Each structure stands twice: as structure tokens, then as C-alpha cells.
């Protein structure tokens, strides 16, 4: 399975107001593993950048003056994403801007003609209803290091989203139950437990936790194509 984690930066918030794409960042995953390939391009928007947008990404019009226009990079971008699944946080924003750029070139095609789209914001809302689900919030929740993110950047944000997406859809991969290590010795080493030890407390999942668990299993099944839980407990599959 080939996936492209994609992010853009723009001159403003609304493509309908004539705002343009100024940076595109893509990271390739093959079978949920980073392939080492990416696509990164700054784009000359041939227009001013709103002050609010400049505060977010720090990319000035002066910096972009010698960069290629969208028409010069579109074929390379579409070739990179062709046939893949695009993984985007708040996908309508980025896809809407890229579709607007295609329309400005008089092209009949749209991004979804070249690739499927998965919106990780919608996925996060299913898994964490009622919580903050911005990329920053998800980085904190899944312990993804975002300390280098003083400003937004398309490639950096795509890299962070790749880590968040894999954590969000893959679950815990190492429970620390290794049987290969030699027996521990010294202070803190394991000992036989006494027969009179108290019974372990059993904490059962509440309704909200059960729904979140089911949403996580469904997301894994949808994105990976199979889920071990469903294979072991086929009656649990939605």
C-alpha cells in the first residue's frame, strides 16, 4: 500500500478569495513505513501574502520571488501522488487549494482523479470525540516530538503527521513482554508471589472507552486492510 502524507502552506485561508499555494510537502509511506522519498517545493504565488498567514508560516513574498510557479511543478506533483492514498489533516483545505490551482490552469482534472484522500482530522474526531484534534494536540497526545515546529512548514508538518498517523492507526506495537532477556537479579528482581496476595482489581471499559476502542479497530481495518483483533474475534467486526 502506497500512501502520501501531504501538507500545504498558502497566502491566506480561502482559495475562493484568490489565495494561492506557496509550499507543498509530501512524505511517502510504503506499507506503513517511510520509504525515504519525499516531494517538497516552494511556489511563487504571484500575489501578496496575508499578514495572518505570514505569522503562521513565516514565508515571505520576497523569499518566493525566484521560486517556480504552480504550472511549473504540477506535473511532478501529480506524478508523485498518482495512484496513492493521500493522508491529509483537514483535507478539504489542502485539496480545495490544490483543486483551485488546477482550475486556474484550465485543467479539467482534480486531485481525487489522481489519488484517494484520507482526512486524519475526521479520523481523530472519531477516535477522540470532544477533544482538541489539531496537529499540535495530536503530537502531544501521541508523544510525537514537535519541538522543532516554531512555525508551520509543509514538509515538516507532513513528517509530523506521518508519525501521528502511524501512531493513531497502529496502536501500541511493543508491550515490553520480551522473553529473550536473561532473568533479572539484584534489587527489584522478580520473586514468586505469595499465595495470600490480594486479588487483582478488574477495571472494565466504560461506554465511551468501548466506542473509542471500536473506532480504533475500524480505522485500522479500513487503512491496513486487516485487523488482528477481528481475525481472533470475528464476531466483533463491524
C-alpha positions as CSV (number, residue, x, y, z in Angstrom):
1,X,0.0,0.0,0.0
2,X,1.4,3.4,-1.0
3,X,0.4,6.5,0.9
4,X,1.4,10.1,0.6
5,X,1.3,12.3,3.7
6,X,0.6,15.8,2.3
7,X,0.5,19.4,3.6
8,X,0.5,22.8,2.0
9,X,1.0,26.4,3.1
10,X,-0.9,29.2,1.5
11,X,-1.1,33.0,1.1
12,X,-4.4,33.0,3.1
13,X,-7.3,31.0,4.3
14,X,-9.7,31.0,1.3
15,X,-8.9,29.9,-2.2
16,X,-12.2,31.5,-3.2
17,X,-10.7,34.9,-2.3
18,X,-7.9,34.3,-4.7
19,X,-5.3,33.0,-2.2
20,X,-2.7,30.6,-3.6
21,X,-0.5,27.7,-2.6
22,X,3.1,28.7,-1.7
23,X,4.6,25.4,-0.3
24,X,3.8,21.7,-0.8
25,X,5.3,19.0,1.3
26,X,4.8,15.2,0.8
27,X,6.2,12.2,2.5
28,X,5.9,8.7,1.0
29,X,4.9,5.6,3.0
30,X,5.1,2.1,1.6
31,X,3.2,-0.5,3.6
32,X,3.1,2.0,6.5
33,X,6.8,2.5,6.5
34,X,8.6,5.7,5.4
35,X,10.3,5.0,2.1
36,X,12.8,7.9,2.3
37,X,11.2,9.6,-0.7
38,X,9.5,13.0,-0.4
39,X,8.3,15.9,-2.6
40,X,9.0,19.4,-1.4
41,X,8.5,22.6,-3.4
42,X,8.1,26.3,-2.7
43,X,5.8,28.0,-5.2
44,X,5.7,31.7,-6.3
45,X,2.0,32.7,-5.8
46,X,2.4,35.9,-7.8
47,X,0.4,37.8,-5.2
48,X,0.8,39.2,-1.7
49,X,0.7,37.1,1.5
50,X,-1.8,38.0,4.2
51,X,-0.2,39.1,7.5
52,X,-2.0,36.4,9.4
53,X,-0.7,33.7,7.2
54,X,2.8,35.1,7.3
55,X,2.7,34.9,11.1
56,X,1.8,31.2,10.9
57,X,4.4,30.0,8.3
58,X,6.9,32.9,8.1
59,X,7.2,32.5,4.3
60,X,7.5,36.0,2.7
61,X,6.7,37.1,-0.9
62,X,10.3,38.2,-1.2
63,X,11.6,34.7,-0.4
64,X,9.2,33.2,-3.1
65,X,10.1,35.7,-5.9
66,X,12.6,33.3,-7.6
67,X,10.6,30.1,-7.0
68,X,8.7,28.3,-9.8
69,X,5.0,29.0,-10.3
70,X,2.5,26.2,-9.8
71,X,2.3,25.4,-13.5
72,X,6.0,24.5,-13.5
73,X,5.7,21.9,-10.7
74,X,2.2,20.5,-11.2
75,X,3.2,17.5,-13.4
76,X,5.9,16.4,-11.0
77,X,3.5,16.7,-8.0
78,X,0.7,14.7,-9.7
79,X,3.2,12.1,-10.8
80,X,4.4,11.7,-7.2
81,X,0.9,11.2,-5.8
82,X,-0.6,9.2,-8.7
83,X,-2.5,6.1,-7.6
84,X,-1.6,6.6,-3.9
85,X,-3.8,7.4,-0.9
86,X,-3.3,11.0,0.3
87,X,-3.3,11.3,4.1
88,X,-4.0,15.0,4.9
89,X,-5.0,16.8,8.2
90,X,-8.1,18.8,7.4
91,X,-8.1,17.5,3.8
92,X,-10.8,19.8,2.4
93,X,-8.5,22.8,3.0
94,X,-5.4,21.4,1.1
95,X,-7.4,19.6,-1.5
96,X,-9.5,22.7,-2.1
97,X,-6.4,24.8,-2.7
98,X,-4.8,22.3,-5.0
99,X,-8.0,21.9,-7.0
100,X,-8.2,25.7,-7.3
101,X,-4.7,25.8,-8.6
102,X,-5.6,23.1,-11.2
103,X,-8.7,25.1,-12.2
104,X,-6.6,28.3,-12.7
105,X,-4.5,26.4,-15.2
106,X,-7.7,25.5,-17.1
107,X,-7.3,21.8,-16.3
108,X,-10.4,19.5,-16.1
109,X,-8.9,17.1,-13.6
110,X,-9.0,17.3,-9.8
111,X,-6.8,15.9,-7.1
112,X,-9.2,13.0,-6.4
113,X,-8.8,12.0,-10.1
114,X,-5.2,11.1,-9.2
115,X,-5.4,9.8,-5.7
116,X,-7.8,8.8,-2.9
117,X,-7.9,11.0,0.2
118,X,-8.0,10.2,3.9
119,X,-8.7,13.1,6.3
120,X,-6.8,12.5,9.6
121,X,-8.8,15.3,11.3
122,X,-12.0,13.3,10.7
123,X,-10.3,10.1,11.9
124,X,-9.0,11.9,15.0
125,X,-12.5,13.2,15.8
126,X,-13.8,9.6,15.6
127,X,-11.1,8.4,18.0
128,X,-11.1,11.4,20.3
129,X,-14.6,12.9,20.3
130,X,-14.9,16.2,22.1
131,X,-11.1,16.7,22.4
132,X,-8.7,19.1,20.6
133,X,-7.5,17.4,17.5
134,X,-5.1,19.9,15.9
135,X,-1.8,18.6,14.7
136,X,-0.1,20.1,17.7
137,X,-2.6,18.5,20.1
138,X,-2.2,15.1,18.4
139,X,1.6,15.4,18.6
140,X,1.3,15.8,22.4
141,X,-1.3,13.1,22.7
142,X,0.8,10.5,20.8
143,X,4.2,11.8,22.2
144,X,5.5,12.9,18.7
145,X,8.3,15.3,19.2
146,X,7.2,18.6,17.6
147,X,9.8,20.8,19.4
148,X,11.2,22.0,16.0
149,X,7.9,23.4,14.9
150,X,8.1,27.0,15.9
151,X,6.5,27.9,12.6
152,X,4.3,25.8,10.2
153,X,6.1,24.3,7.2
154,X,4.6,21.9,4.7
155,X,7.4,19.3,4.7
156,X,7.9,19.4,8.5
157,X,4.2,19.2,9.1
158,X,3.9,16.3,6.7
159,X,6.7,14.5,8.6
160,X,5.0,15.1,11.9
161,X,1.6,14.0,10.5
162,X,3.2,10.8,9.3
163,X,4.3,9.9,12.8
164,X,0.9,10.9,14.3
165,X,-1.0,8.9,11.6
166,X,1.1,5.8,12.2
167,X,0.6,6.1,16.0
168,X,-3.1,6.8,15.7
169,X,-3.8,3.8,13.4
170,X,-1.2,1.3,14.6
171,X,-1.7,1.3,18.3
172,X,1.0,0.1,20.7
173,X,3.4,-2.1,19.0
174,X,5.7,-3.1,21.9
175,X,4.2,-4.2,25.2
176,X,7.7,-4.8,26.7
177,X,6.9,-8.5,27.1
178,X,10.3,-9.8,25.8
179,X,11.1,-13.4,26.8
180,X,14.6,-13.3,25.3
181,X,16.3,-11.3,28.1
182,X,18.1,-13.2,30.9
183,X,16.4,-13.4,34.3
184,X,16.8,-10.3,36.4
185,X,18.8,-10.3,39.5
186,X,19.5,-8.0,42.4
187,X,17.2,-5.3,43.9
188,X,13.9,-5.2,42.1
189,X,14.3,-8.7,40.6
190,X,11.1,-10.8,40.2
191,X,10.2,-13.2,43.0
192,X,7.4,-15.8,43.5
193,X,4.2,-14.1,44.7
194,X,2.7,-15.3,48.0
195,X,-0.4,-17.3,47.8
196,X,-2.3,-14.9,50.1
197,X,-1.8,-11.9,47.8
198,X,-5.0,-9.9,47.2
199,X,-7.0,-10.4,44.1
200,X,-6.2,-8.1,41.2
201,X,-8.7,-5.4,40.6
202,X,-10.6,-5.6,37.3
203,X,-11.4,-2.3,35.7
204,X,-13.9,-2.7,32.8
205,X,-14.1,-0.2,30.0
206,X,-16.9,2.3,30.1
207,X,-19.2,3.0,27.2
208,X,-17.1,5.9,25.8
209,X,-13.9,3.9,26.1
210,X,-15.6,1.0,24.3
211,X,-16.7,3.2,21.4
212,X,-13.2,4.7,21.1
213,X,-11.8,1.2,21.0
214,X,-14.2,0.1,18.3
215,X,-13.4,3.2,16.3
216,X,-9.7,2.5,16.5
217,X,-10.2,-1.1,15.3
218,X,-12.4,0.1,12.4
219,X,-9.8,2.7,11.4
220,X,-7.0,0.0,11.5
221,X,-9.1,-2.4,9.4
222,X,-10.0,0.3,6.9
223,X,-6.5,1.6,6.4
224,X,-4.4,-1.6,6.7
225,X,-6.9,-4.0,5.1
226,X,-7.0,-6.3,8.1
227,X,-7.1,-6.2,11.9
228,X,-5.8,-9.0,14.1
229,X,-8.5,-8.3,16.7
230,X,-11.2,-9.1,14.1
231,X,-9.3,-12.2,13.0
232,X,-9.2,-13.5,16.6
233,X,-12.7,-12.3,17.4
234,X,-14.6,-12.4,14.1
235,X,-17.9,-11.6,15.9
236,X,-16.5,-8.2,17.0
237,X,-16.1,-7.0,13.4
238,X,-18.5,-4.1,12.5
